[in-house]
Amino acid sequence: MKKTLVLIAAMAMLTACNEKPKNIFLQEWDTPYGTAPFSQITTDQYMPAFKAGIEEQKANIEAIVKNLDAPTFENTIVPYENASPILDKVQGVFFNLSESDSTPEMQAIEEEVLPLITEASNEIMMNEDLFARVKAVYENQEGLTREQQMVVKKIYEGFERNGVGLAPEAKKRFAEINTRLATLSQKFGQNLLAENNAFKDATGITVSEYYDFMGSCEDRDKRKAVFEAYSSRGNHADEHDNNAIVLETLKLRAEMAELLGYPNFAAYQLSNKMAGNPETVDNFLQPIMDAAMRSAKAQMKEMEKMAGHKIEAWDYSYYAEKLRAQKYALDESQTKPYFQADSVLKGVFTAAEKIYGLHFEEVTGEVEVYQPTVHAYKITDADGSLIGIFYRDYFVRPTKRGGAWMNNFREQEAGVRPIIVNVCNFPAPGIDPTEPQPSLLTIDNVQTAFHEFGHALHGFLSQCNYVTVSGTNVARDFVEMFSQFNENFAFVPEILANYANNWETGEPIPAALVEKVRKALKFNQGFMTGELCAASILDMKWHELSSAQLAQIDGAQGVRDFETKVCKEMGLIDEIIPRYRTTYFNHIMGSGYSAGYYGYLWSEVLAVDAWEKFVADGIFNKETATAFRKTFLERGGSEEPMVLYKQFRGAEPDPSALMRARGLE
C-alpha cells in the first residue's frame, strides 16, 4: 500500500512537471505597476491568448446586444469600451514586440493572427443590432459630458466608416477587403525589413545611417551605389518586391471607399480629419513644394560651383554638408561627441521636468524589459502621483523595423496610468570592453529623441476617462503637433546645459557651437522640406485615384511610371527624390498614414504657431506651459482639435508660421 501511494505521488509529480505553465496573458499580472512579465512570456502563449481574447470579446459584445434595457451610455458605450481585456493585454505586448523584435517566429504568428482579429473586428463593426444601440445613444446625448459626446461620436462614426450600413453583399465584400488589407500590410512590412537587412549586408551601413553616410562619404562611386541600393528597396523583382502588394493594396482601398460612396480612398480618409478633403490638402502642400524647390535650386547653384560638376541625387547631401561647413563652420563630427544617447535622454527628461514638473526614476531591474538594451523609467508628477512607466528602446538591431515611433503597452483611462515605449534606430554603442564607444547621435537623431518623447508626453499626461479619446487617440493630422512641438526644446540653451557634455572630457558644449547648430537648423530646408513634401504629395496622388484609374496601372513599371509622373507634375527636381518612394513607404502601406502623411507638415503649422507663443511669453513661463498641458495634453481627443487650438492660442494657427520656421519665406 505504501509503495502504491509513493507511485501515485511520483506519477502526480511527473504529470505536474510535464504540464505546460499557465498562459501568462490569461492571468492577473502581479508585477510592479502592472507591467508585462516578459521573462514569463513564451511565443506559444500568443495564439491561445488571442483566441481566448476573441472569444471573451464576442461574449461581451453579445451581452450588450441582448440587454433589454433602453440603450444608454452606461449600458452600451462603457461595456463596448471594456469588451476585450484579454485581447487588449496580448495585443499590447505582441504588436509592440513584433515591430521591435520581428523574428521569423513572431512573423509566423503575425501571419496567423491578423486574419483572426480582423475577422473578429469585422463582425463587431457590422453587427447591426449593436450599431442600433450605439445609434440610439448617439441620437440622444442629453446629460452626457463633452468627453462622453466625443466618445459616442467616434464610436458611431467608426461603425459607419466600417460598412455597417451596407447591403449584405457589399458588407461581405468590405469584410473580405479588410482581411486582405491586413495581410498585405503585414507582408509589406516583412519585405521591407528583409530589404533593410539586405541593404546593410550590401553597403555595410544601416538604413538609419543613410543620411549621415551620404553627407560624409567622399567616394562618389560609393555614394552612387549606396543611393541606388537605398532608393530601390522593395523594387528588385524578387521575393521581397513590394510592387504587387502596393497595387493590390491601393486597388482594395479604392474599392472600399467606393463601397461607402466616396470617389476615392483619400476622400474617405480625410472626411473625419482636420483637413476635411483632398483638395484642401493639395492646396496646402503645393505652395510648400514650390517654396522648397526655389530654395533647393538656389542652393544647388552654390553646390555645383563648389563641386565643379553637375550635382546628382547621390551628390546632394555630400555637397550640402560641405556648404554648411563653409557657411557655418559646422559639421556633425563637431557635435556628435556632445550628443551621447544616454545624455540626450537626460535632456529629453530635463525639458519635461522644467516645463511640466515631471520626475523620472530608472526602474530597470524592478520592472522587466524585453531586450537587454531597453531601459524602464517611472514617471511621477510634481505632487508625487504616478504618471506612468516609460520604456526606452533606442538602438538598431536586425529584427527591428526601420524608423522611430511611440507606442502603448497600456493606454490611459480612468484609474489606469499608461505604459509607453519610444523605439528608435540609433547607432548601437561599441561592445569592445577595452575601448568603450558610446552611441553618438547626429543632430537629426537628437531631434528624433525629443520628437518621439513628445508623443509619449501626449500619452502620459492624458487625463481622460475613456480609451477611445485618451492620449494620442486623435486625428492623424493633429497627433504630430505635439511631437514636433517637443523638438523645439532640443537646442534651447537652458536644456542643452543639462545634457550636452563631451562624452570623453565632460566639457559642456560651447555656446559658439550651439549658436552654429541653431543657425544651421534652417540650412538645407529646400532639400529637407522638398523630400518630405514630395512624399506627402505622392501619398495623396496614389490615394486620389479611383478603381478605374488604378486598373490602368500595370505592374512594377506602371508603379514607377506613375511615381515619375507625379514627381514631375509637383515640380520636384531630379536631384531630390521623395523621402519615401512607393515600394518602401511603410507609413502609408503599413503604419496607418495612408492619405495622411501630409499630417506631419499640417501639424507642424500648429506646432510652430504654438511655439511662437511660448517664445513670446518666455519659454519657461509656467502659466503658458500649464495652459498647453491642460488644453492639449490632458484632453486627448475629448474635444475637436481646432476648438482646443483656439482655446490655447486665441485664434486659428497662422499658416505662414511653417515657412518662417523653415526659412522658406
C-alpha positions in Angstrom: 0.0 0.0 0.0 2.8 2.3 0.9 4.6 1.6 -2.4 1.3 2.3 -4.2 1.0 5.7 -2.6 4.5 6.6 -3.4 4.0 5.5 -7.0 0.8 7.6 -7.2 2.6 10.6 -5.8 5.5 10.2 -8.2 3.2 10.0 -11.1 1.4 13.1 -9.9 4.7 14.9 -9.7 5.7 13.8 -13.1 2.4 14.9 -14.6 2.7 18.3 -12.9 6.3 18.6 -14.3 5.0 17.8 -17.8 2.2 20.3 -17.6 2.7 23.5 -19.5 2.9 26.6 -17.4 -0.3 28.6 -17.3 -0.7 31.2 -20.1 0.5 34.5 -18.6 -2.0 36.5 -20.7 -4.9 34.7 -19.0 -3.8 35.7 -15.5 -3.6 38.8 -13.5 -0.1 40.3 -13.6 1.3 40.6 -10.1 4.1 42.9 -11.3 5.2 46.4 -10.5 2.7 48.9 -12.0 1.1 46.2 -14.0 3.9 46.0 -16.4 4.4 42.9 -18.7 6.3 40.0 -17.1 8.4 39.5 -20.2 10.5 36.6 -18.8 7.3 34.6 -18.4 6.1 35.1 -21.9 6.8 32.4 -24.5 5.8 32.6 -28.1 3.5 29.6 -27.8 1.3 31.6 -25.4 0.3 34.2 -28.0 -2.2 32.3 -30.2 -4.1 30.7 -27.3 -4.3 34.1 -25.7 -5.5 35.8 -28.9 -8.2 33.1 -29.4 -9.3 33.4 -25.8 -9.4 37.2 -26.1 -11.5 37.0 -29.2 -14.0 34.6 -27.5 -14.2 36.9 -24.5 -14.8 39.9 -26.7 -17.6 38.1 -28.6 -19.3 37.1 -25.3 -19.1 40.7 -24.0 -20.5 42.2 -27.2 -23.3 39.6 -27.3 -24.2 40.7 -23.7 -24.5 44.3 -24.8 -26.8 43.3 -27.7 -29.0 41.1 -25.5 -29.5 43.8 -22.9 -33.3 44.5 -23.0 -32.9 47.9 -21.3 -33.1 51.1 -23.4 -29.6 51.9 -24.7 -27.6 54.4 -22.6 -24.0 55.5 -22.4 -23.5 53.3 -19.3 -25.1 50.1 -20.6 -23.9 50.3 -24.2 -20.8 52.5 -24.7 -19.0 51.8 -21.4 -19.2 47.9 -21.9 -18.3 48.3 -25.5 -15.1 50.2 -24.5 -14.3 47.5 -21.9 -15.2 44.4 -24.0 -11.8 43.0 -24.6 -9.4 43.0 -21.6 -7.5 39.8 -22.6 -7.2 40.9 -26.3 -6.0 44.4 -25.2 -3.4 42.8 -23.0 -2.0 40.4 -25.5 -2.1 42.9 -28.4 -0.3 45.5 -26.3 2.6 43.1 -25.9 2.6 41.2 -29.2 2.4 44.0 -31.7 5.0 46.1 -29.9 7.4 43.2 -29.9 6.6 42.1 -33.4 7.8 45.6 -34.6 10.8 45.9 -32.5 11.9 42.2 -32.4 10.4 40.7 -35.6 11.9 37.2 -35.6 10.7 34.6 -38.0 8.7 33.0 -35.2 7.0 36.3 -34.5 6.3 36.9 -38.1 4.7 33.4 -38.4 2.4 34.2 -35.5 1.5 37.6 -37.0 0.5 35.9 -40.3 -1.8 33.5 -38.4 -3.3 36.0 -36.1 -4.0 39.0 -38.3 -6.9 37.4 -40.2 -8.4 36.2 -36.9 -8.5 39.6 -35.2 -9.5 41.3 -38.5 -12.5 38.9 -38.9 -13.5 39.5 -35.2 -13.3 43.2 -35.8 -15.4 43.0 -39.0 -18.1 41.0 -37.1 -18.3 43.7 -34.4 -18.3 46.7 -36.8 -21.0 45.1 -39.0 -23.3 44.0 -36.1 -26.5 45.9 -36.9 -28.1 45.2 -33.5 -25.0 46.6 -31.7 -25.0 49.6 -34.0 -28.7 50.2 -33.3 -27.9 50.6 -29.7 -24.9 52.9 -30.4 -27.0 54.9 -32.7 -29.7 55.3 -30.1 -27.2 56.8 -27.7 -25.7 59.0 -30.5 -29.2 60.4 -31.2 -30.0 61.1 -27.6 -26.9 62.6 -25.9 -28.8 64.6 -23.2 -26.9 64.7 -20.0 -23.6 63.5 -21.4 -20.3 65.3 -20.7 -18.4 66.7 -23.7 -15.9 63.9 -23.4 -18.7 61.3 -23.5 -20.2 63.0 -26.5 -16.9 62.8 -28.3 -16.6 59.1 -27.4 -20.0 58.4 -28.8 -19.3 60.3 -31.9 -16.1 58.5 -32.6 -17.6 55.1 -32.0 -20.7 55.9 -34.1 -18.6 57.1 -37.0 -16.4 54.1 -36.7 -19.3 51.8 -37.4 -20.5 53.9 -40.3 -16.9 54.1 -41.8 -16.6 50.3 -41.5 -19.6 49.4 -43.5 -22.4 48.7 -41.1 -24.9 50.4 -43.4 -24.0 48.5 -46.5 -26.2 45.9 -48.2 -25.4 42.2 -47.3 -23.2 41.5 -50.4 -21.4 44.8 -50.0 -20.8 44.1 -46.3 -19.3 40.7 -47.2 -17.0 42.3 -49.7 -16.0 45.0 -47.3 -15.0 42.4 -44.7 -13.0 40.5 -47.3 -11.1 43.7 -48.2 -10.4 44.4 -44.6 -9.0 41.0 -44.0 -6.9 41.0 -47.2 -5.5 44.5 -46.4 -4.3 43.4 -43.0 -2.4 40.5 -44.6 -0.9 42.8 -47.3 0.2 45.4 -44.7 2.0 42.7 -42.7 3.7 41.3 -45.8 4.8 44.7 -46.9 6.5 45.3 -43.6 8.2 41.9 -43.6 9.5 42.5 -47.1 10.8 45.9 -46.1 12.6 44.5 -43.0 14.3 41.9 -45.2 15.2 44.7 -47.7 16.6 46.9 -45.0 18.8 44.0 -43.7 19.9 43.2 -47.3 20.8 46.9 -47.7 23.1 46.7 -44.6 24.7 43.5 -45.9 25.4 45.1 -49.3 26.6 48.5 -48.1 27.9 48.0 -44.6 25.6 50.6 -43.1 22.1 50.5 -41.7 19.1 52.4 -43.2 19.1 54.7 -40.2 22.7 55.7 -41.1 22.0 56.5 -44.7 21.7 60.3 -44.5 24.8 60.6 -42.3 26.7 58.4 -44.7 25.6 60.4 -47.8 26.7 63.6 -46.2 30.1 62.4 -45.3 31.3 59.8 -47.8 34.0 61.3 -50.1 33.9 58.4 -52.6 31.4 59.5 -55.3 31.0 56.0 -56.8 30.3 54.6 -53.4 27.7 57.3 -52.7 26.0 56.4 -56.0 26.0 52.7 -55.2 24.5 53.3 -51.7 21.9 55.7 -53.1 20.8 53.2 -55.7 20.6 50.4 -53.1 18.6 52.7 -50.7 16.2 54.1 -53.3 15.4 50.8 -54.9 14.3 48.8 -51.8 11.3 46.7 -52.4 11.8 47.1 -56.2 14.0 44.2 -57.3 11.6 41.8 -58.9 12.4 39.2 -56.3 10.7 37.5 -53.4 10.7 40.8 -51.4 9.5 43.0 -54.2 6.6 45.2 -53.0 5.1 46.5 -56.3 2.4 43.9 -56.5 1.5 44.4 -52.8 1.3 48.2 -53.4 -1.0 47.9 -56.4 -3.3 45.4 -54.7 -3.5 47.5 -51.6 -4.3 50.7 -53.5 -7.0 48.9 -55.6 -8.6 47.4 -52.5 -8.6 50.7 -50.6 -10.2 52.5 -53.6 -12.9 49.8 -53.8 -13.5 50.1 -50.1 -14.0 53.8 -50.4 -16.3 53.4 -53.3 -18.4 50.9 -51.5 -19.0 53.6 -48.9 -19.9 56.2 -51.5 -16.6 58.1 -51.7 -14.9 58.8 -55.1 -11.5 57.6 -53.8 -9.7 56.5 -50.7 -8.3 59.9 -50.0 -11.8 61.4 -49.8 -12.8 58.7 -47.4 -9.7 59.0 -45.2 -9.9 62.8 -44.9 -13.6 63.1 -44.3 -13.0 62.9 -40.5 -9.7 64.7 -40.3 -8.9 68.4 -39.7 -8.2 69.0 -43.4 -11.6 67.5 -44.4 -11.0 66.8 -48.1 -8.2 66.1 -50.6 -8.5 69.5 -52.3 -7.6 71.3 -49.0 -4.5 69.1 -48.6 -3.4 69.5 -52.2 -3.8 73.3 -51.9 -1.8 73.2 -48.7 1.1 71.2 -50.0 1.8 72.7 -53.4 2.9 76.2 -52.2 5.2 74.5 -49.7 6.7 72.4 -52.5 7.2 75.5 -54.7 9.0 77.3 -52.0 11.2 74.3 -51.2 12.2 73.9 -54.8 13.1 77.6 -55.1 15.3 77.2 -52.1 16.8 73.9 -53.3 17.6 75.3 -56.8 19.4 78.3 -55.4 21.4 76.2 -53.0 22.3 73.7 -55.8 23.9 76.5 -57.8 26.2 77.2 -54.9 26.9 73.5 -54.5 27.7 73.0 -58.2 30.1 75.9 -58.1 31.9 74.2 -55.2 31.8 70.7 -56.8 32.9 71.8 -60.3 30.4 69.4 -61.9 26.7 68.8 -62.1 25.1 67.7 -58.9 23.3 64.3 -59.0 21.0 62.8 -56.4 23.9 61.0 -54.7 25.9 64.2 -54.5 23.3 66.5 -52.9 23.8 65.6 -49.2 27.5 65.5 -49.5 27.9 68.9 -51.0 25.2 70.3 -48.8 27.3 69.3 -45.8 30.3 70.9 -47.3 28.3 74.1 -48.0 27.0 74.0 -44.4 30.6 73.7 -43.1 31.6 76.6 -45.2 28.7 78.8 -44.2 28.5 77.9 -40.5 31.9 76.3 -39.9 29.9 73.3 -38.7 29.9 69.6 -39.4 28.5 66.6 -37.5 31.9 65.5 -36.2 32.0 68.6 -34.1 28.6 68.0 -32.5 28.4 64.2 -32.1 30.7 64.0 -29.1 28.3 66.1 -27.1 25.2 64.0 -28.1 25.7 60.7 -26.4 22.4 58.7 -26.4 22.1 58.4 -22.6 22.9 62.1 -22.2 20.3 63.1 -24.9 17.7 61.1 -22.9 18.7 63.1 -19.9 18.0 66.2 -22.0 14.6 64.9 -23.0 13.7 64.3 -19.4 15.1 67.7 -18.3 12.8 69.5 -20.7 9.8 67.6 -19.3 10.9 68.4 -15.8 11.3 72.1 -16.5 8.1 72.5 -18.5 5.7 70.1 -16.9 7.2 69.4 -13.4 7.7 65.7 -14.1 10.2 63.5 -12.3 12.0 60.4 -13.7 13.4 57.4 -11.9 15.0 54.4 -13.7 13.4 51.1 -12.6 15.1 48.6 -14.8 15.7 45.7 -12.5 12.4 46.3 -10.7 10.5 46.4 -14.0 11.3 43.7 -16.6 12.4 44.7 -20.0 12.1 42.7 -23.3 15.7 43.3 -24.5 18.9 43.9 -22.6 19.4 47.3 -24.2 15.9 48.5 -23.2 15.6 50.7 -20.1 12.5 51.4 -18.0 11.6 54.5 -16.0 8.9 55.5 -13.6 7.5 59.0 -14.2 5.8 60.9 -11.4 4.1 64.3 -11.3 5.2 67.2 -9.2 2.9 66.0 -6.4 4.4 62.5 -6.4 1.5 60.8 -8.1 2.2 58.2 -10.8 2.2 59.4 -14.4 3.2 56.1 -16.0 6.0 53.7 -17.0 8.3 54.5 -19.9 10.5 52.1 -21.9 13.4 53.4 -23.9 14.4 51.2 -26.9 16.9 53.3 -28.7 19.4 51.1 -30.6 19.3 49.5 -34.0 19.1 45.7 -34.3 18.4 43.4 -37.3 14.9 42.4 -36.1 13.7 45.9 -35.6 11.8 47.7 -38.4 13.3 51.0 -39.6 12.3 54.4 -38.3 11.2 55.7 -34.9 7.9 55.5 -33.1 6.0 55.7 -29.9 3.5 53.0 -28.9 1.4 52.0 -25.9 1.7 48.7 -24.0 -1.3 50.0 -22.0 -3.4 53.1 -22.7 -4.6 55.7 -20.2 -8.2 55.6 -18.9 -9.9 56.4 -15.6 -7.9 54.9 -12.8 -5.3 53.4 -15.2 -1.9 55.0 -15.9 -0.3 54.3 -19.3 2.8 52.2 -20.1 4.5 53.7 -23.2 7.6 52.9 -25.3 9.8 55.0 -27.6 11.5 52.9 -30.2 14.4 54.4 -32.4 17.2 53.1 -34.6 20.1 55.0 -33.2 23.6 53.5 -33.7 24.4 50.9 -31.1 27.2 51.5 -28.6 30.5 49.8 -29.2 30.9 46.5 -27.4 34.7 46.3 -27.1 35.3 46.5 -23.3 38.9 47.8 -23.8 37.7 50.7 -25.9 34.1 51.5 -25.0 32.4 53.6 -27.6 29.1 55.2 -26.7 26.2 55.7 -29.1 26.9 59.2 -30.5 23.9 60.9 -32.2 23.5 63.2 -35.2 21.5 66.5 -34.8 18.7 64.7 -36.6 18.8 61.8 -34.1 18.6 64.3 -31.2 15.5 65.9 -32.7 14.0 62.4 -33.2 14.5 61.6 -29.5 12.7 64.7 -28.5 10.1 64.1 -31.2 9.1 60.7 -30.0 9.0 61.7 -26.4 6.6 64.5 -27.5 4.2 61.7 -28.5 4.9 59.9 -25.2 4.0 63.1 -23.2 0.7 63.2 -25.1 0.0 59.7 -23.9 1.4 60.1 -20.4 -0.3 63.4 -19.5 -3.7 62.3 -20.7 -6.4 62.7 -18.0 -9.3 61.2 -20.0 -11.8 58.7 -18.7 -12.2 56.6 -21.9 -9.5 55.0 -24.1 -11.4 55.9 -27.2 -10.3 59.6 -26.8 -7.4 59.4 -24.4 -3.8 60.3 -25.2 -2.8 60.1 -28.9 -6.2 58.8 -30.0 -6.8 62.0 -32.0 -6.9 62.8 -35.8 -3.8 61.9 -37.7 -3.3 65.5 -38.9 -3.4 66.7 -35.2 -1.3 64.0 -33.5 2.1 65.1 -34.9 1.7 68.6 -33.4 2.8 67.5 -30.0 5.9 65.5 -31.2 7.0 68.4 -33.4 6.4 70.9 -30.7 8.6 69.0 -28.3 11.5 69.1 -30.8 11.9 72.8 -30.1 13.4 72.1 -26.6 16.3 70.1 -28.0 18.6 73.1 -28.6 17.3 75.6 -26.0 20.5 76.7 -24.2 19.0 76.1 -20.7 18.2 72.5 -21.7 21.5 71.9 -23.5 23.3 72.9 -20.4 21.9 69.9 -18.6 22.8 67.2 -21.1 25.2 68.2 -23.9 28.6 67.3 -22.4 31.6 65.9 -24.3 31.5 62.1 -23.6 35.3 61.9 -23.1 36.1 65.2 -21.4 32.9 66.1 -19.7 33.2 69.6 -21.0 29.8 71.3 -21.8 29.0 72.1 -25.4 30.5 75.6 -26.3 28.0 78.4 -26.7 29.5 79.2 -30.0 28.9 75.7 -31.3 25.3 75.8 -30.0 24.7 79.0 -32.0 26.1 77.4 -35.1 23.7 74.5 -34.6 20.7 76.8 -34.2 21.6 78.8 -37.3 22.3 75.7 -39.3 18.9 74.2 -38.5 17.3 76.3 -41.2 20.0 75.3 -43.7 19.2 72.8 -46.5 15.5 73.2 -45.9 14.9 73.2 -49.7 16.0 69.6 -49.7 14.6 68.5 -46.4 11.2 70.1 -46.9 11.1 69.1 -50.5 11.6 65.4 -49.9 9.0 65.4 -47.1 6.5 67.4 -49.1 7.2 65.2 -52.2 6.4 62.0 -50.2 3.2 63.7 -48.9 2.0 64.6 -52.4 2.9 61.1 -53.7 0.8 59.6 -50.9 -2.1 61.9 -51.8 -1.9 61.2 -55.6 -1.9 57.5 -55.1 -5.0 57.6 -52.9 -6.8 60.1 -55.1 -7.0 57.5 -57.9 -10.3 55.7 -58.4 -10.6 52.0 -59.0 -10.9 52.6 -62.7 -7.8 54.7 -62.8 -5.8 52.2 -60.8 -6.9 49.4 -63.2 -4.8 51.2 -65.9 -1.6 50.9 -63.9 0.2 47.7 -64.8 2.9 46.0 -62.7 6.2 47.4 -61.4 6.8 49.6 -64.4 3.4 51.1 -64.0 4.2 52.0 -60.4 7.5 53.5 -61.4 5.9 55.5 -64.3 3.1 56.9 -62.0 5.6 57.9 -59.4 7.8 59.6 -62.0 4.8 61.5 -63.5 3.7 62.7 -60.0 7.2 63.9 -59.1 7.4 65.8 -62.4 4.0 67.4 -62.0 4.7 68.6 -58.4 7.9 70.3 -59.6 10.4 68.0 -57.8 13.8 68.4 -59.2 15.7 65.3 -60.4 18.4 65.8 -57.8 15.9 65.1 -54.9 13.7 62.0 -54.5 10.7 61.7 -52.1 11.7 60.8 -48.6 9.9 57.5 -49.2 9.4 56.0 -52.6 6.4 53.9 -53.1 7.9 50.4 -52.5 9.4 51.4 -49.1 6.7 53.9 -48.0 5.8 52.0 -44.8 4.0 55.0 -43.3 1.2 54.6 -45.9 1.4 50.9 -46.6 1.8 49.6 -43.0 1.5 52.3 -40.4 -1.8 54.0 -40.8 -0.7 57.2 -42.5 -2.4 56.4 -45.9 -3.6 59.7 -47.4 -2.3 61.1 -44.2 1.5 61.7 -44.5 0.7 65.3 -45.1 -0.2 65.4 -41.4 3.5 66.0 -40.5 3.5 69.3 -42.3 -0.1 70.2 -41.3 0.7 69.5 -37.7 3.9 71.4 -37.9 2.0 74.6 -38.7 0.1 74.1 -35.4 3.3 73.2 -33.5 5.3 76.2 -34.8 2.5 78.6 -34.2 2.1 77.3 -30.6 5.9 77.6 -30.1 5.8 81.2 -31.1 3.5 81.8 -28.2 6.0 80.1 -25.9 8.8 82.3 -27.2 6.7 85.4 -26.8 5.6 84.6 -23.3 9.0 83.2 -22.2 9.9 79.5 -23.0 9.7 78.5 -19.3 6.6 80.6 -18.5 4.6 78.3 -16.1 1.3 79.8 -17.0 1.8 79.1 -20.7 3.1 75.6 -20.0 0.2 74.8 -17.7 -2.3 76.0 -20.4 -0.6 73.9 -23.0 -0.7 70.8 -20.8 -4.3 71.3 -19.6 -5.7 72.3 -23.0 -4.0 69.7 -25.2 -2.0 67.0 -23.4 -4.6 66.2 -20.7 -7.6 66.3 -23.0 -6.5 64.0 -25.9 -9.4 63.7 -28.3 -12.1 64.7 -25.8 -12.8 67.9 -27.9 -12.5 68.8 -31.6 -8.8 69.8 -32.4 -9.5 73.3 -33.7 -11.7 74.1 -30.6 -8.7 73.1 -28.4 -6.3 75.1 -30.5 -8.4 78.3 -30.4 -8.7 77.9 -26.6 -4.9 77.8 -26.3 -3.9 80.3 -28.9 -7.0 82.6 -29.1 -7.1 82.2 -32.9 -6.6 79.7 -35.7 -3.0 78.9 -36.5 -1.0 81.2 -38.8 -0.2 79.1 -42.0 2.9 81.3 -42.6 4.5 80.1 -39.3 5.7 77.0 -41.1 7.6 79.0 -43.8 9.1 81.2 -41.1 10.3 78.3 -39.1 11.9 76.6 -42.1 13.4 79.7 -43.5 11.4 79.4 -46.8 9.7 82.8 -46.8 
